[in-house]
Amino acid sequence: MEKKLTSGEFVVLAEMEPPKGVDVSAMLASATKVRGRVDAFVVPEMSNAVMKMSSLGAAMLLQNKGLETVMQLCCRDRNRLALQADLLAAQALGVANIMAVTGEDPTYGDHHRARAVYDIDLIELLEAIQTLQSGRDMAGVELSGAPHFLVGSAVNSGASGGALDMELVELDKKVASGATFFVTPPVFDLESFSGFMKKAANRQAKIIPTVLLLKSVGMARYIDRHLDNVSIPSEVISRIQKAQDKVAECVDIAAELVASLKNMGCSGVLIVPLGWEQKLLDILDGAKM
């Protein structure tokens, strides 16, 4: 993944959710089906604060199958000791790519009595990764072997006005703190996203938009109405509504978005199948990836 990003090649990432349990057969089968078509699998760290197998554990299971991963690391669940320990373990076990995120508040998840940690914020986490890569820990103690990661984070491409200006300032801070690639929220409105890309063009940041696989008209309408900074054009919703085979139409829409974003000059794309991992191959075929 790092070589392709550095050389300017388009990278294809796919999100692979860890299971809520220890049966990893479905996760491994889904990932293996697209071996060679996906450059790396992004493994979320308990997204939406829902308890699941850790990103480190699931990443290692995929790595053991010869599949490259992007391990997500979030500030929510661990203090600086545990975050550094997981980073060292990940590198020693072969994980080369890290995506640092803040993490949603536990009130969004399924363990409402859980206490968020947030010992360090996102910029501090990125700086901590840089410190480890320099050969020392956050306390300044020398390491016995320093890690090397390709480091990424998130950017809110859907912000507008003054909020977008602030987002770009934060993007610059993340770049200065060592982040190279940036994953966006789901993109459906290509015209609006093109405006963001123009503003981010002169920055040393590899932008990787998310393509979310829709499942129904209801899901599309809900996202458009309730998800902050994500807009779905009415013609997209109308396409699904009028389609005889709505699932096939949703796959076609995702494939068209992947192809369009590549033509737009993005550094890559993250496909999020949201439980429909069996459709990944269809999306890749449709996008000619």
C-alpha positions in Angstrom: 0.0 0.0 0.0 2.8 2.4 0.9 4.6 1.8 -2.3 1.5 2.3 -4.4 0.6 5.6 -2.6 4.1 6.9 -2.9 4.3 6.1 -6.6 0.9 7.8 -7.2 -1.0 4.6 -8.0 -4.7 4.2 -7.1 -5.2 2.1 -4.0 -8.3 0.0 -3.4 -9.2 -0.5 0.3 -12.1 -2.5 1.7 -13.5 -2.3 5.2 -13.6 -5.7 7.0 -15.5 -5.6 10.3 -14.2 -7.9 13.0 -16.9 -10.3 14.4 -18.8 -9.8 17.6 -17.5 -13.2 18.8 -14.7 -15.6 17.9 -16.1 -17.1 14.7 -13.9 -15.5 12.1 -14.8 -17.8 9.3 -17.1 -15.3 7.4 -14.6 -12.4 7.8 -11.7 -14.5 6.4 -13.8 -16.0 3.6 -15.0 -12.6 2.5 -11.5 -11.2 2.5 -10.0 -14.2 0.7 -12.5 -13.9 -2.1 -11.1 -10.5 -3.2 -7.4 -11.4 -2.7 -5.3 -9.5 -5.3 -8.2 -7.1 -6.1 -8.0 -5.2 -2.8 -4.7 -3.6 -1.7 -5.4 -3.6 2.0 -8.3 -4.2 4.4 -9.2 -1.5 6.9 -10.1 -3.1 10.2 -12.2 -0.8 12.4 -11.7 -0.6 16.1 -15.2 -1.1 17.5 -16.8 1.4 15.2 -19.8 3.3 16.7 -18.5 2.1 20.1 -20.1 -1.3 19.6 -18.0 -4.1 21.3 -16.4 -6.4 18.8 -13.1 -8.2 18.4 -10.2 -5.8 18.5 -8.7 -4.3 15.4 -5.3 -5.7 16.3 -6.7 -9.3 16.7 -8.7 -9.2 13.4 -5.8 -7.6 11.6 -3.5 -10.4 12.7 -5.9 -13.0 11.5 -6.0 -11.4 8.0 -2.2 -10.9 8.0 -1.8 -14.6 8.7 -3.7 -15.3 5.5 -1.2 -13.1 3.6 -3.6 -10.1 3.3 -2.4 -6.6 4.0 -4.3 -4.6 6.6 -4.8 -1.1 7.9 -5.2 -1.3 11.7 -7.4 1.3 13.2 -6.3 2.8 16.5 -8.6 5.1 18.5 -8.1 7.4 21.5 -11.4 6.3 23.1 -10.4 3.0 24.7 -6.8 3.0 25.7 -4.4 5.2 27.6 -1.0 6.2 26.2 0.7 3.1 27.7 -1.7 0.7 26.0 -1.7 2.6 22.7 2.1 2.4 22.4 2.1 -1.2 23.4 -0.5 -2.1 20.7 1.6 -0.2 18.1 4.8 -2.1 19.0 2.9 -5.4 19.0 1.3 -4.6 15.6 4.6 -3.8 14.0 6.3 -6.9 15.4 3.4 -9.0 14.0 3.7 -7.5 10.5 1.1 -4.7 10.5 2.5 -1.9 8.4 -0.4 0.5 8.1 -2.2 2.5 10.9 -5.3 4.6 10.8 -5.5 6.9 13.8 -9.0 8.1 14.8 -10.7 9.7 17.8 -13.4 7.1 18.3 -17.1 7.6 18.9 -18.3 8.3 22.4 -19.5 5.1 24.2 -23.0 6.5 24.5 -23.5 5.7 20.8 -22.7 2.0 21.4 -24.0 -1.1 23.1 -22.1 -0.6 26.5 -23.5 2.6 27.8 -21.8 2.2 31.2 -18.4 2.1 29.5 -16.1 5.0 30.3 -14.1 6.7 27.5 -10.4 7.1 28.1 -9.2 9.9 25.8 -5.9 10.1 27.7 -4.4 11.7 24.6 -6.1 13.4 21.7 -5.8 12.5 18.0 -2.9 14.9 17.3 -1.1 13.6 20.3 -1.6 10.0 19.1 -0.2 10.9 15.7 2.8 12.6 17.4 3.3 9.5 19.6 3.5 7.3 16.5 6.2 9.6 15.1 8.0 9.5 18.4 8.0 5.7 18.4 9.3 5.7 14.8 12.2 7.9 16.0 13.2 5.1 18.4 11.8 6.4 21.7 8.6 6.1 23.6 6.5 9.0 24.9 8.5 9.1 28.1 11.7 9.5 26.1 13.0 6.0 26.8 14.9 4.4 24.0 13.3 1.4 22.2 14.9 -1.8 21.3 14.0 -1.5 17.6 11.9 1.3 16.2 8.7 0.6 14.2 7.9 2.1 10.7 4.3 2.7 9.7 2.3 4.2 6.9 0.0 6.4 9.0 -3.4 7.7 8.1 -6.3 9.4 9.7 -9.8 10.9 8.8 -10.8 14.1 7.2 -14.4 15.5 7.0 -14.7 16.3 3.3 -18.4 17.0 3.8 -17.9 20.1 6.0 -18.8 23.5 4.4 -18.1 27.2 5.0 -16.1 28.0 8.0 -16.3 24.4 9.3 -14.5 23.3 6.1 -11.8 25.9 6.6 -11.3 24.6 10.2 -11.2 21.0 8.9 -8.4 22.0 6.4 -6.5 23.6 9.3 -6.8 20.3 11.2 -5.8 18.4 8.1 -2.6 20.4 8.0 -1.9 19.7 11.6 -2.4 16.0 11.0 0.0 16.1 8.1 2.6 17.9 10.2 2.1 15.2 12.9 3.0 12.4 10.4 -0.3 11.4 8.7 0.0 10.6 5.0 -3.4 9.3 3.9 -6.9 10.5 4.9 -10.2 8.7 4.7 -13.3 10.7 4.1 -17.0 10.1 5.1 -19.1 8.4 2.5 -19.2 10.3 -0.8 -22.3 10.3 -3.0 -22.3 13.9 -4.3 -19.4 14.1 -6.7 -19.8 17.8 -7.5 -19.6 18.8 -3.9 -16.7 16.4 -3.3 -14.9 17.9 -6.3 -15.0 21.3 -4.5 -13.3 19.7 -1.5 -10.6 18.1 -3.6 -9.7 21.4 -5.2 -9.2 23.0 -1.8 -7.1 20.0 -0.6 -5.1 19.8 -3.9 -2.0 21.7 -2.8 -1.6 19.8 0.4 0.8 16.8 1.0 -2.2 14.6 1.8 -3.4 11.4 0.0 -7.2 11.6 0.0 -9.1 8.4 0.0 -12.9 8.8 -0.2 -15.3 6.3 1.2 -17.8 4.5 -1.0 -20.6 3.1 1.1 -22.7 0.3 -0.3 -26.4 1.4 0.1 -28.9 -1.4 0.7 -32.3 0.2 0.2 -34.2 3.4 -0.5 -34.9 3.7 3.2 -31.3 3.5 4.1 -30.4 6.2 1.5 -33.1 8.5 2.7 -32.1 8.0 6.3 -28.4 8.8 5.6 -29.3 11.9 3.6 -31.5 13.2 6.4 -29.6 12.2 9.5 -25.9 11.8 8.8 -24.0 15.0 9.3 -21.8 16.0 6.3 -23.2 13.3 4.1 -25.5 14.2 1.2 -27.1 11.8 -1.2 -28.4 13.5 -4.5 -32.1 12.9 -5.1 -31.3 11.3 -8.5 -29.4 8.5 -6.7 -32.3 7.8 -4.4 -34.7 7.9 -7.4 -32.5 5.4 -9.2 -32.8 2.9 -6.4 -36.6 3.5 -6.0 -37.3 2.9 -9.7 -35.0 -0.1 -10.1 -36.5 -3.5 -10.6 -33.5 -5.1 -8.8 -32.7 -2.7 -6.1 -29.8 -4.6 -4.7 -28.1 -4.7 -8.1 -28.8 -1.0 -8.6 -27.1 -0.3 -5.3 -24.0 -2.3 -6.4 -24.0 -0.4 -9.7 -24.1 2.9 -7.9 -21.1 1.9 -5.7 -19.1 0.7 -8.7 -19.8 3.9 -10.7 -18.7 6.0 -7.7 -15.4 4.0 -7.4 -14.7 4.6 -11.1 -15.6 8.3 -11.0 -13.5 8.9 -7.9 -10.5 7.3 -9.6 -11.0 9.5 -12.7 -11.2 12.5 -10.4 -7.6 12.0 -9.3 -8.2 10.6 -5.8 -5.3 8.6 -4.3 -7.6 5.6 -3.7 -11.0 4.5 -2.4 -12.3 2.7 0.7 -15.3 0.5 -0.1 -17.5 -0.1 2.9 -19.9 -3.0 2.3 -21.6 -2.7 5.7 -22.3 -6.4 6.1 -22.6 -7.2 2.4 -19.0 -8.3 2.0 -20.2 -10.8 -0.6 -20.9 -7.9 -2.9 -17.3 -6.6 -2.9 -16.4 -8.6 -6.0 -19.4 -7.3 -7.9 -18.4 -3.7 -7.1 -14.8 -4.3 -8.2 -16.0 -6.0 -11.4 -18.4 -3.1 -12.1 -15.7 -0.5 -11.5 -13.2 -2.5 -13.6 -10.8 -2.7 -10.7 
